């Protein structure tokens, strides 16, 4: 249907504007998480190398480092994508709104499981097996090596970044 020349343009719904700002906030949280990851990935690698030295999982530190860098790249791409979607949503692009809903659903499923895992104590919280250090020992070493603010800040950012309210 074509609008007549005298028909006023429709105003963007306020909820679309709010959701776009929430997408941008999500992107900012992801960038802060990326900065935290980059600033601590070397320490985490060193702790894991030391903890697993002489065991069958001696390369755990290097694997964690590579995994962290890979996730950092993915996080940056996700943040850029969220800002682009926010801008396109504000322009009224229906395809961008559909993409936002689909991506939002996928992210809620993926990060929701991670949040439940973190709340339950993580996958490595079990006892030690063989010559491997226990999950509690690894966590203790990480807590000793990382700054005291790291845990509370990453938990807060994780809860904020996993909030389902940012989808339009």
ROPAKE-774469 format. One record per residue (C-alpha): residue in three letters; x, y, z. Coordinates in steps of 0.001 Angstrom, whole numbers. Example, Ala and Ser with C-alpha at 12.3 -4.5 7.8 and 13.67 -1.06 7.14 Angstrom:
<pts>
pt rest:ALA&c1:12300&c2:-4500&c3:7800
pt rest:SER&c1:13670&c2:-1060&c3:7140
</pts>
This chain:
<pts>
pt rest:UNK&c1:0&c2:0&c3:0
pt rest:UNK&c1:1409&c2:3366&c3:-1014
pt rest:UNK&c1:945&c2:6396&c3:1233
pt rest:UNK&c1:-429&c2:9529&c3:-315
pt rest:UNK&c1:1905&c2:12513&c3:-485
pt rest:UNK&c1:19&c2:14324&c3:2263
pt rest:UNK&c1:73&c2:11417&c3:4725
pt rest:UNK&c1:2269&c2:12176&c3:7739
pt rest:UNK&c1:5084&c2:9732&c3:8445
pt rest:UNK&c1:4496&c2:7267&c3:11216
pt rest:UNK&c1:6408&c2:7861&c3:14416
pt rest:UNK&c1:8751&c2:5144&c3:15588
pt rest:UNK&c1:7302&c2:3281&c3:18589
pt rest:UNK&c1:9016&c2:4141&c3:21861
pt rest:UNK&c1:9606&c2:463&c3:22559
pt rest:UNK&c1:11748&c2:186&c3:19420
pt rest:UNK&c1:13898&c2:3096&c3:20580
pt rest:UNK&c1:14274&c2:1582&c3:24048
pt rest:UNK&c1:15165&c2:-1829&c3:22628
pt rest:UNK&c1:17781&c2:-254&c3:20366
pt rest:UNK&c1:19412&c2:1447&c3:23339
pt rest:UNK&c1:19362&c2:-1880&c3:25179
pt rest:UNK&c1:21094&c2:-3528&c3:22218
pt rest:UNK&c1:23772&c2:-839&c3:22360
pt rest:UNK&c1:24088&c2:-1351&c3:26130
pt rest:UNK&c1:24526&c2:-5099&c3:25501
pt rest:UNK&c1:27275&c2:-4285&c3:22974
pt rest:UNK&c1:29046&c2:-2040&c3:25492
pt rest:UNK&c1:28877&c2:-4795&c3:28125
pt rest:UNK&c1:30395&c2:-7225&c3:25634
pt rest:UNK&c1:33250&c2:-4811&c3:24881
pt rest:UNK&c1:33943&c2:-4402&c3:28615
pt rest:UNK&c1:33956&c2:-8211&c3:28936
pt rest:UNK&c1:36398&c2:-8337&c3:26029
pt rest:UNK&c1:38711&c2:-5856&c3:27745
pt rest:UNK&c1:38574&c2:-7914&c3:30960
pt rest:UNK&c1:39324&c2:-11088&c3:29017
pt rest:UNK&c1:42298&c2:-9577&c3:27228
pt rest:UNK&c1:43664&c2:-8098&c3:30457
pt rest:UNK&c1:43502&c2:-11404&c3:32369
pt rest:UNK&c1:43965&c2:-14145&c3:29758
pt rest:UNK&c1:47732&c2:-14251&c3:30286
pt rest:UNK&c1:47337&c2:-14705&c3:34047
pt rest:UNK&c1:44760&c2:-17442&c3:33539
pt rest:UNK&c1:47080&c2:-19220&c3:31107
pt rest:UNK&c1:49969&c2:-19052&c3:33580
pt rest:UNK&c1:47828&c2:-20396&c3:36447
pt rest:UNK&c1:46561&c2:-23290&c3:34326
pt rest:UNK&c1:50064&c2:-24092&c3:33056
pt rest:UNK&c1:51345&c2:-24223&c3:36627
pt rest:UNK&c1:48390&c2:-26243&c3:37932
pt rest:UNK&c1:48514&c2:-28854&c3:35175
pt rest:UNK&c1:52320&c2:-29099&c3:34879
pt rest:UNK&c1:53365&c2:-32733&c3:34705
pt rest:UNK&c1:49840&c2:-34053&c3:34066
pt rest:UNK&c1:48111&c2:-35403&c3:30979
pt rest:UNK&c1:46418&c2:-32005&c3:30527
pt rest:UNK&c1:49638&c2:-30005&c3:30478
pt rest:UNK&c1:48444&c2:-27949&c3:27485
pt rest:UNK&c1:45306&c2:-26737&c3:29306
pt rest:UNK&c1:46736&c2:-23239&c3:29744
pt rest:UNK&c1:47506&c2:-22838&c3:26056
pt rest:UNK&c1:44109&c2:-24251&c3:25085
pt rest:UNK&c1:42370&c2:-21835&c3:27449
pt rest:UNK&c1:44410&c2:-18976&c3:25998
pt rest:UNK&c1:43480&c2:-19869&c3:22413
pt rest:UNK&c1:39856&c2:-20406&c3:23375
pt rest:UNK&c1:39782&c2:-17039&c3:25166
pt rest:UNK&c1:41222&c2:-15217&c3:22162
pt rest:UNK&c1:38740&c2:-16939&c3:19851
pt rest:UNK&c1:35836&c2:-15998&c3:22092
pt rest:UNK&c1:37192&c2:-12453&c3:22263
pt rest:UNK&c1:37028&c2:-12138&c3:18485
pt rest:UNK&c1:33510&c2:-13581&c3:18497
pt rest:UNK&c1:32507&c2:-11152&c3:21265
pt rest:UNK&c1:33788&c2:-8195&c3:19272
pt rest:UNK&c1:31902&c2:-9312&c3:16160
pt rest:UNK&c1:28762&c2:-9822&c3:18254
pt rest:UNK&c1:29046&c2:-6330&c3:19743
pt rest:UNK&c1:29471&c2:-4764&c3:16305
pt rest:UNK&c1:26507&c2:-6766&c3:15010
pt rest:UNK&c1:24304&c2:-5617&c3:17891
pt rest:UNK&c1:25091&c2:-1956&c3:17222
pt rest:UNK&c1:24344&c2:-2408&c3:13520
pt rest:UNK&c1:21048&c2:-4146&c3:14354
pt rest:UNK&c1:20132&c2:-1361&c3:16778
pt rest:UNK&c1:20726&c2:1277&c3:14115
pt rest:UNK&c1:18766&c2:-663&c3:11495
pt rest:UNK&c1:15920&c2:-1322&c3:13946
pt rest:UNK&c1:15659&c2:2414&c3:14566
pt rest:UNK&c1:15359&c2:2978&c3:10823
pt rest:UNK&c1:12408&c2:613&c3:10680
pt rest:UNK&c1:14076&c2:-2206&c3:8766
pt rest:UNK&c1:11831&c2:-5211&c3:9285
pt rest:UNK&c1:14570&c2:-7696&c3:8355
pt rest:UNK&c1:16771&c2:-6275&c3:11104
pt rest:UNK&c1:13978&c2:-6678&c3:13641
pt rest:UNK&c1:13467&c2:-10305&c3:12628
pt rest:UNK&c1:17216&c2:-10929&c3:12793
pt rest:UNK&c1:17318&c2:-9325&c3:16241
pt rest:UNK&c1:14574&c2:-11634&c3:17503
pt rest:UNK&c1:16262&c2:-14737&c3:16095
pt rest:UNK&c1:19731&c2:-13772&c3:17330
pt rest:UNK&c1:18282&c2:-12736&c3:20694
pt rest:UNK&c1:16638&c2:-16129&c3:21119
pt rest:UNK&c1:19829&c2:-17950&c3:20241
pt rest:UNK&c1:21858&c2:-15805&c3:22643
pt rest:UNK&c1:19380&c2:-16332&c3:25474
pt rest:UNK&c1:19603&c2:-20102&c3:24982
pt rest:UNK&c1:23409&c2:-20115&c3:24774
pt rest:UNK&c1:24178&c2:-17683&c3:27560
pt rest:UNK&c1:21345&c2:-18830&c3:29797
pt rest:UNK&c1:22957&c2:-22262&c3:30034
pt rest:UNK&c1:26261&c2:-20634&c3:30853
pt rest:UNK&c1:24666&c2:-18562&c3:33610
pt rest:UNK&c1:23074&c2:-21675&c3:35143
pt rest:UNK&c1:26426&c2:-23484&c3:34940
pt rest:UNK&c1:28207&c2:-20605&c3:36679
pt rest:UNK&c1:25545&c2:-20449&c3:39389
pt rest:UNK&c1:25860&c2:-24197&c3:39948
pt rest:UNK&c1:29605&c2:-23934&c3:40440
pt rest:UNK&c1:30934&c2:-24646&c3:36981
pt rest:UNK&c1:31823&c2:-27818&c3:35179
pt rest:UNK&c1:35217&c2:-28102&c3:36864
pt rest:UNK&c1:33945&c2:-28089&c3:40422
pt rest:UNK&c1:34265&c2:-31853&c3:40821
pt rest:UNK&c1:37049&c2:-33608&c3:42662
pt rest:UNK&c1:40385&c2:-34445&c3:41166
pt rest:UNK&c1:40846&c2:-37471&c3:38957
pt rest:UNK&c1:44204&c2:-39204&c3:38950
pt rest:UNK&c1:47078&c2:-36742&c3:38853
pt rest:UNK&c1:44830&c2:-33809&c3:37913
pt rest:UNK&c1:44202&c2:-30955&c3:40352
pt rest:UNK&c1:40625&c2:-30577&c3:41552
pt rest:UNK&c1:38313&c2:-27877&c3:40286
pt rest:UNK&c1:38409&c2:-26248&c3:43716
pt rest:UNK&c1:42222&c2:-26113&c3:43561
pt rest:UNK&c1:42143&c2:-24488&c3:40121
pt rest:UNK&c1:39551&c2:-21967&c3:41289
pt rest:UNK&c1:41594&c2:-21163&c3:44408
pt rest:UNK&c1:44690&c2:-20548&c3:42301
pt rest:UNK&c1:42737&c2:-18347&c3:39903
pt rest:UNK&c1:41244&c2:-16369&c3:42788
pt rest:UNK&c1:44724&c2:-15825&c3:44236
pt rest:UNK&c1:46192&c2:-14709&c3:40895
pt rest:UNK&c1:43380&c2:-12481&c3:39609
pt rest:UNK&c1:42494&c2:-9078&c3:41106
pt rest:UNK&c1:39891&c2:-9169&c3:43883
pt rest:UNK&c1:37428&c2:-7110&c3:41801
pt rest:UNK&c1:37555&c2:-9508&c3:38843
pt rest:UNK&c1:35004&c2:-12036&c3:40133
pt rest:UNK&c1:32305&c2:-9571&c3:41200
pt rest:UNK&c1:32705&c2:-7451&c3:38045
pt rest:UNK&c1:32507&c2:-10400&c3:35670
pt rest:UNK&c1:29508&c2:-11804&c3:37550
pt rest:UNK&c1:27697&c2:-8460&c3:37351
pt rest:UNK&c1:28493&c2:-8055&c3:33658
pt rest:UNK&c1:27438&c2:-11643&c3:33041
pt rest:UNK&c1:24054&c2:-11107&c3:34675
pt rest:UNK&c1:23509&c2:-7806&c3:32853
pt rest:UNK&c1:24659&c2:-9229&c3:29535
pt rest:UNK&c1:22427&c2:-12275&c3:29821
pt rest:UNK&c1:19266&c2:-10353&c3:30593
pt rest:UNK&c1:16465&c2:-11314&c3:28197
pt rest:UNK&c1:14974&c2:-7812&c3:28239
pt rest:UNK&c1:17182&c2:-6418&c3:25445
pt rest:UNK&c1:15282&c2:-7983&c3:22524
pt rest:UNK&c1:12774&c2:-5744&c3:20746
</pts>
